[in-house]
Amino acid sequence: MSGRRTQLGIQCLQPVTWTVAALLLASAAPAQQQDEPAVFSEVIDVRVVNAEVVVTDREGNRVHGLAASDFELLVDGEPMPISYFTEIAEGFAQGATPTGVAGVPDLDPYAPAGTNFLIFIDDFFSIERDRNRVLDSLEVDLRELGPVDRVAAVAFDGDSLEMLTPWTNDSAVMEQALDRARRRTAHGLERLSELKMIEANRETQAIFEAAADQAFAPNLREAGELQQIAQDAHEGAIEAGEAMQAQTLAEEDAAALKDILGTSLSVPELQYAQRLEGQLELSVLAAMATMRSLANQPGRKVMLLLAGGWPRSPALFTVAGEGDTSSFAASADGSLLSEDALYGPLVSAANLIGYALYPVDLPGMSASFAGDATRGFGPDARPDDTRAGAGSLEREDMLHNTLDLLADSTGGVSMLNADRDQALAAAVEDTRSYYWVGFEPTRRDDEAFHDIEVRIAGRPDLRVRTREGYVDMSRDREVSMTVEAAMRFGIPPDTRPLEVRFSDPVRAGRRRMSMAVEVVIPLDHVELMPVAGGWRNELEVRVTAMDVDGNRSEMSRERILIAGPAKPRPGQVFYYETDLVFRRRDHTWVIAVYDPLTGAVLTSRGEVARK
């Protein structure tokens, strides 16, 4: 295989400073016998989008016996041919459309159809008692699983992911995984402490906002006056038109304050909301990374999302209990992510690769937990150990809204309040009967949302539940997400990473060190195509790094041409060599090789110690 000499530059965020110069070498000799690297997380190369469709009558009973001709499938309002169709009734396939399309199950008539239940445990927002209560019920519900159902479990603590068990149908292995999950540290009290701090700063916020009103916007109406108008409207004391006018005035005030301060939130509120937003982004990324790395499993895929408390809007969560005026302002605040930007990537990935989300409300009736966290929330704490605080019911509603959003968008069901105690059993029951409808989308990689609608022709009396659509995510974003997940959470333990070899570090000037890096690319795991009498492909190498303080380098992208006169022999490799220059600090690095022909991403992650 031939190579070429290139120069690769990387722009880094301070204080990470490093540069790269690349020299590509070729090897025609087979590699020595060693473990072959495995794909960490493949780019989502979906040839079929699966829409699991639940059909019920007006009484909520499941409807059986429908044929493919009874269904109308529309994407963005346009009819779409159904590429795959089968009915699953009480856990057994009723026959399938003959097809060689990848990405759909190969089921014999009347064979049992298994479901894959991926349990994602959010330890970052969860309180130990709430989490363990649900884990106890999950262990009881394991007996509801069918003979071909499988379970995998992963936990996230805000920093790293732990694979508690890969896919298994061994009840003993599942029970051991849940026992390990119960012993893990839960960090929900830390999140409660952060919330209590912002609650304690309310008086300071009020002083700040009053000063801002008087100094910069003297014509702003008093929030109390508008709140009273809203209350009178709720009680029927004034006309609806007056109430709407009051809301308009409140929104104008919010816009005026935002023009002055750059945000509708006070400084302490904005700091809390931004921190909460960052925490939620990280949890969402962890759930996505988990789902993507455990996507290559035949059969239906369900994620039980054990969420300790994910508010739909960090801004509204921050000002809960402060009245309608603050809510009007926060809802229009452009300094924070929208719910689509925050949760949309998780929904899109789930819909594209075929996961239905079944979020579980770990706190249950959580209003009482807005009380004083210093009074303790140990495993034996009782709900009446604390008192409800201002805004607690609003915040609980926001947490439920997030779970409903995730479930409704992906064709799943949210498990709220008491339903948390039968989460797995309810999910098993809900996935026993449905219609599996698959279609081949036209991939444009345009980041656009595509609406999915399924109708039953001539049967307006029937109700349909399925995923709402998918986002045609670009390949560039897919690879970036793969590298980001590897950087943040490491490579799943059940995979073997891309082989990367480092030399000993040497000094490279003031406060810098240099290391030679050799990346071994196995040609067995990339695709070379016959072109003009030879064999070739243009791979992409991405490199990024993060220091101990979380400072990130910009992700570099370098295309490397692999070309040769003959098809590669089994075991043949290609060497990518480069020099990395780091500041003399501890770093985490990720190197990924992306094959655009197959969508495969070979990834390696490691640590560089300061010398």
N, C-alpha and C positions, 0 to 999 in steps of 0.2 A: 504494500500500500504506500502511496506517495504522500508527502507532506509539504507544507510551505511555512515560511517564516512570517510571523506577524508581530505587531505591536498592540498590546492591549492596555488601555488606560482606565483607571478607576477613580472617580471623584468620590471622596469620602466626607462624611459628617465629622466635624471635629468632636473629640480629640483623636478619633481614629484617623491615621494617615498612613496610607500604603499605596504602592504602585505595583504594576504587573508588566513584565515583558515576557512574551510567549514565544517558544520555539517548538515547532511541531516536528516530531520525528516519526519515522515509519518502522515497522517491524514485519518482516515476512516470515519469521519463525514462530511456530506455535508456542503459546505460553506454557510455563511449567505447570504441573498438576497442582491445582489449588481450588478452593471453593469458588464457584462462579458467583458473581454479584447478582443480586436480584433487584427488581424494580421496586423502589420504595412506594411510590404513589403514581400511578399512571395518569397522564392527562386524560380528562374525560372525553373519550372518543366514542360518543354514543351513536350507534347506528339505528337503534330503536328507542323511542321514548315510551315507557310503560305507564299506562293509566289504569290503575286498579279501580274498578267502578263498582260501587255498592248501590244496588237498586232496591228501593222499598216502596210499599204501597202507602196509602194515606194513614194507615194505623201503625206504620213503622216496621211491618213484617218484611223479611227478605223475599224477593221475587226470584224464582228459579225458572229455568227452561227457556230463556231467551236465546235467540240465535244472533250471529253477527249481522244479519240483514235487518235486525230490529234496531240496531244502533246507528246513530248519526254522529260522526266525529268531525268537529270543526276546529281549525287552528287559525286564529286571527279572523274568525268569521267565515273562512273558506273551507269547503268540504275537503277532507283528507282521507285517502284510502286506508283501510285497516289492514296492516300487514300481518298481524297475529291476533288470534282470538281463542279464548277458552273460558269455560265456566269452572270455577272451583266451588263445589257444594259440600258443606260440612267437612272440609279438609281433603276432598278427593276430586281429582280432575275428571271432567265429564267429556273429555275429548278435546283435541287442539287442532288449529289450522295447520296443515302441513307446510313447513317453511324451513329454509336453511338460514334464516336471519339470525345473526348473533345478538346476544343480549336478552333473549327470551328463554324461558324454561323449556326443556325437552321432556314433556310429560306423556306417559302412556295413558290411554283411557282407563279411568277408575283406579289409577295409581294414587297413593297419598301425596299430597302437595305440601311440602314443608314451608315453614316461615322462619326467617332469620331475625331473631330479636337482639338487637344491639343495645345494651344498657350503658348509657353515658351518665356518670355520677358527678354532679357538680359539687365538689367540696369547697369551692371558693366562696360561694354565697350561702352555703347550707349550714344550719345548726345541727349539731351531732344528734340530738334527740329526734328531730324531725326526719333526718336522713335515715337513721337506724330503724325507726318505726316502719318506713317504707321498705327498707331492705329486708326486714323481718317478714313483711307480707309477701315480698317477691319470693323469698325462700319457700314459703307455704304454697305459693302459686306455681312453683316449678312442676308440681304434679299434674297441672293442667296441660302441659306441653304434649304435643303429639310425638309419635316415634321418629319422625324425620324432621322435627323442628330442631333448630340450633340456637345457642345463646353465646354471645360474646360480651365482655364487660370491660369498660375502661373508666378510670377516674381521673379527674383534673383538679389540681389544688391552686390554680392561679399561676403556677410556674411551670409545671411539667405534667405530662400524661403518664399514667401507669396502666399497662395492659394487665388486668387482673386475670383474664383468661381469653385466649383466642376462641374461634368458633368451636363449640363442643355440644354434644348431646348427652354427655355423661353427667348425671345428676350430682355425683360426688364431687366432680371438678367444679360444677357450678356453685355448690354449697361452700366449698373452700374459697372460691373467689368472693362470694358475698361476705364470708367471715373476714377476709382480708379487708374488704371495703369498710366494714363496721369498725375496724381498728384504726383506720386512717384518721388523721387530724382534720377536723372541719373548721373552716375559717369564717363561718357566718357571724360570729360574735364581733369579729373585726369590722365587718360591714355594718353591723348595728352600731358599733361605737362611732364609726364615721358619720352615720346618720344622726346620732345623738349630738355630735359636735356641731353640726349645722343647725340643729334645732336650738341648741344653746346660744347660737349666734344670732337668733332672730331679732333680738333687741338692737344689736349692733347694726344689723341690716336695715332696720327701720330708721335708725338715725342717719345712716348713710344715704338712704333713698330720699328722706325728707330734706337733707341738706342739698342733694342734687336737684330736687324739685325747686327749692327756693332759689338756689344760685343760678340755675341754668334754664328752668322751664316753669316760671311762676304761674302760668296759665293752666297747668295740668290740674284736672279735677281731683279732689280727694278720693282716695280708694274707698274709704268708708262710705262716702255718699253713694258711689256706684254699687257697692255691695248691698247697701240697704235697698236700692232700687231693684236689684236682682232678687233680693229676698221678698220684696213686696210683689214682684211679678210671679214668683213661685207660689205665693199664698193667694194670688188672685186679687190683690189690692189695687193693682194698676193694670192698664191695658197692655196687651202684647206689644203694640207699636212702641209704647214708651220703653218697655224692656229692651226691645231691639235697638232703640236709639241709645240706651245706656250702654249696651254691649259695643255699639259702634264707637261711642266716646271712649270706652275703656281701651279698645283696640288703637284708637288714635293716640291716646296717652302712652300706650306701650310703644308705639312707633316713634313718638317724640323722644321718649327716654332712651330708646335704642339708638336714635340718631346722635344723641348726646354722648352716651357711654359706650356705644359699640355693641351693647347687648342689653336685654331687658332684665337680666339677673344682676344682683349685687355682686361685689367681688367675692365674698365668701361663698355665695350660692354658685357662682360660675366655677369657682375652683372645685367645689364638691361635684357639680354636674359633670365637669370635664374629667375628673378622676373616675367617676362612675361610668362614664361613657367609655373610657379607655379599658376599664375592667371588663365591661360587657363585650367590647370588641375582641378582647383576648379570649374570653369564654366562648364566643361564637366561633372564632377561628379554631379553637381547640375541638369544638364539636364537629366542625367541618373537616378538620384533619383526621379525626377519628373515623368519620363516616366514609371519607375518601379512601383511607388506607384499608378499610374493611368492606370495600364495595364489590370485590370480585368473588361473590358467593352466589351460586345458582338459587333461584327461587325468590319469593317475595321478601322484601327487606323492610324492617320496621326499626326505628330508633325510639326506645323509651328514654326520654330526656328528663332526667331527675334534676329539675331546676330549683335551686334554693331561693331564687328571687330575681327575675330578670324583668325590670320595668320596661314598658313599651316606649316611654319617653323619659330620659334622664332629667330633662328640664322640668317637666310636669311633676315627676317624682320628687324633685327638689323642693318645689313650692307648694306641695300638697298641704291643704289646711289653711292656706293663706288667703283664700277667697277667690272669687271669680276674676277679679282684675288681674291678679298675679297669674292665674291660669291662662287668661287671654293672651297676656304678654309672653309667657313661656311657650305656649303652643306655636307662636309665630317667630320664635327666636331662631335666627339663622346662624348663630355661632356654634350650634351643636348639630350632630347628625340627625337626619330624619329617621323614622322607623324603617323606611325602605332601605336607606343606606346602612343602617345598623344590622337589621335582621334579613334583609333581602339576599345577601350572599349565601346564607345558610339555607334559606328556602329554595333558591335557585339551584344550588348544588344537589339538594335532596330530590328535587323534581327531575333534574337532568339524569341522575344516576339511579333513580327508582326507589328512594327511601320515602316512606311515610312517617311523619313525626307524630309521636304520641307523648306529648309533654305531661309530666307529673308534677303536681303542685305539692312540693315537699312541706311547706309551712302549714298547709291546710288553712283553717280559720286563723289568720295570722295577725288580726288587729291587736291582740293583746301584746304582741312582741314589740310594739312601739313604745313600751314603757322603759324603765330605767334598766339598762343592760348590766349595771353594776350589781344588781340583785341576783345575778347568776342565771345561767341557762345550761346547767349540767344535765346529764342523762336522765336524772330523776326529777327535773323541774316540771311543774304543772302549769297549765295555761293561765290559772288565776294567780300565779306568783307575781304578775306584773299588771299594770293598768294600761288601758288603751290611751294613746296620745292623740293630739290633734293631727288630722290628716291620715290616720292609720287605715280607715276604711277606704279612703281614696287610693292610697298606695296599694292596698290589697287588690282593689279592682284593676289597677294598672298592671299588676303582676299577672292576674288572670287574663287580662286582655292580650298580653304577650303570648301566653300559652294557647289561647284561642286562635290568634293570628297564625302561629306556626302550624297548628293542627289543621285549620281550615284551608290553608294555602297548599298543603301537601296531601290532602285526603285522609288525614289521621283524625284522632279524637283526643281532646284535652281531658285530663283526669284531675278535676278540681275538688278541693275540700275533701269530703269523706271518700270520694272515688279513689283517692290515693291509696287506700287500704286494699283495693282489688285491682291495682294498675295492670299487672301482668295478666291476671285472669281475664280482665275485660279486654285487653288487647288481643289475647289468644282467641276469645270468643268473636271479636269483631273481624278478625282476619280469617275466619273459617269459611265464609261464603262471600264470593265476589266474582266479578267478571274481569278477566285479564285482557285488556285491549292494548295493542302495541301498534305504533306507526313509525315510519322512517322520516324524520324531519329533514328539511333542506338546511344544511349547516352553512351559515354565512359569517360566523364569528363576529357578529356586529354588536354584541352586548345588549341587544334589544330583547324586550320581554315579549313572549308569544303566548297568547291566551289559548287555553284548551277548554272546549265545551263539548260535553257528551249529552246527547238527547236520545230518548226512546221514541222512535217514529210512531205517530198516531196514538200515543199513550200519555196524555197530559195528567192522568191520575197517578203516574209513577214519579217518584223522587229519585234523583241521582246525586251521589257524592263521589267526587274524585279530586285529583290535584288540579289547581287552578291554571297552571301554565309552567313555562320554563324560560330561562334566560339563555340565549345563545352566546355563551361565554367565549371570548377570544382565546386562542391558544397561548398568546403571550401572557394573558392574565392567569391562565391555568398553571403555566410553568412557574410564574412568580409566586402563586399561592403555594405550590408544592415546595419551593425553596424556603418560603417564609415559614411554613409549618415545620420543615426540618430544622430550621434555625431555632425556632421557639421551643419545640417539643422533642426534638431528636428523632431518630429513625426507629420505627416500631421494632420490637425485639424479635419478631418472627421473620424478619427479612435480613438479607446479607447485603451490606452497602457496597457501593462502588469502591474499588480499591484505589487508595491514594497513598503515596509514599512521600514523606518529608525528609529533607536533610537536616542535620544539626543546624540550629540558628547561629548566625555570625553577626557581629556588629556591622551596622550599615550607616554610620554617621551618628550624630547626636541623638540620643534617646530613640534609636531605631534598630531593628534587627531584620535580617534577610534570611529567607529560607528557600531552597530549591524544592519544587513540587513536581512530582510525576504522577499523572493520572492514567491508569490503565483502562482503556476502553475495550471491552470484549466485543468483537464483531459478531459473535453469536447472538448478542442482545440488541443489535441495531440492524436496520435493513439497508442493504446496498442494491441498487437497481441497475440493470444493464442499460447503458447509455453510450451511443456512438462507438460500439465495439469494446467498451470497458465497463467497469462496475464502479458506481460512485454514490455518494450521499453527502449532504452538507449538514453536519450536526451543529448544535449550539451549545456552548459551554457557558455556564453562569457561575459567578463567584460573588460571595458576599461575606461579611464578617461583622461581629458585634463584640465590643469590649465589655469589661466587667461592669461598667456603669450603664450599659444598655445603649451606648452610642453605636449607630449603624453606619456601615458604608453603603453607598449607592450600589445596587446590584449591577455588575458588569455583564455584558453580553458579547460573546465573540463567536463568530461562525468559523468552523474549520472544515475544510474539504477533505474527504477521504476518497481516494480514487486509485484504481488499479486495473491491470489488464485482464484479471481473472476473478472469478467469484471466490471470496475468502474461504479458506479451509476451516473446518471445525477447530476451535481453540485458538484461532489467530486473534491477535490483539493489535490495538493502535495506541501509541504512547503520546500523551499531551504533556509537554513540559513547560513550566513557567517558574518565575521567581516572584515570591511575595515579600513585600517589605511592610512590616508592622511597626507601630510604636512599641516601645518596650513595656507592654502591659499584657495581661492575660486576655486572650480572645477566644471566641467561638467562631469557627468558619464553616461554611457550607459550599460545596462544589457540586454542581449538577450538570449532567449531559443529557440534552434533549434531542430525541430523534423525531423530526417533523413527519416522517413517512408513517411511523407506527403510533406516534403519540407517547412512546415510552420515555420515562425519565429515570435515569440512574443517578442516585444521590449518595453523597458521603458527607459526614459531619464529624468534626473533631475539635479538640482544644489545642491552643498554643499557649505555653507558659512563658511568662516573662523571663528573659535571660539578662 
